[in-house]
């Protein structure tokens, strides 16, 4: 597993991280046993970076990571986020005011069994709170020794610019994949100019690019994809057709769709790494294998020819 040092920090992490969203049951029911074994498989594969949030299963994901990583100490880096939640439509809501920022971190530290969170992230936009208030509260936590570095989950360059007026942002975590390239126009050039590393999340577009779904796939009632427009109606059918075309490209290259999808992200020198979610050991092992793939220029061109502009810009 390749490692990298994040931007201007001294934090060294694995090129891919394990995302904790499935640990909260948001992609269907999962057992505690399987999740603990998934984390163990990630460790065995060289993953040292783990991303979670108190919103994932109302703290369950943080508790699982805390239990599984309790003896790993500084060998691993954990990212968590300000307290937030997921509404009935599958959308995240955020409460980013100063009192909440200062209060929520203690709950995360307790669940994660850590004295300091390596990377504490602003999870999104809170319309009721100026971003400056949030960043200044995060900086206060840094000075108190409760968080080491600060990140921002955003694809909006104007919000990032405003945040930088009030403190240091050490990393941007944002969705980026073959189907969602909205950050290419403005955010990537800006982050490159300001030397802020970008780590991609949703590399498989919530499972679309993992190759496990088909046009008749159904989802559990507690699966957040039920309310995601990318997984409904004509748009979903069109996405599956594009997935099948991408699968053909992968087969011609002798690789899996997962390898194609993750390899496409990691070949971009402007992307530092990727956070890969997994519901079981097999899924994370596939991502670990895929992290070493190097795509040919012809393969990248073939992918771009399959995926039209309307698909590339579908953030949600």
Buried (B, 14 or more C-beta within 10 A) or exposed (E): BEEBEBBEBEBEBBBBBBBBBBBBBBBBEBEEEBBBBBBBBBBEBBBBBBBBBBBBBEBBBBBBBBBBBEEBEEEBBBBBBBBBBBEEEBEBBBBBBBEBBBEBBEBBBEBBBBEBBBBBBBBBBBEEBEBEBBBBBBBBBBEEEBBBBBBBBBBBBEBBEBBBEBBBBBBBBBBBBBBBBBBBEBBBEBBEEBEBBBBBBBBBBBBBBBBEBEEEEEBEEEBBBBBBEBBEEEBBEBBBEBBBBBBEBBEEBEBBBBBBBBBBBBBBEBBBBBBBBBBBBEBBBBBBBBBEBEBEEEBBEBBEEBBEEEBBEBEE
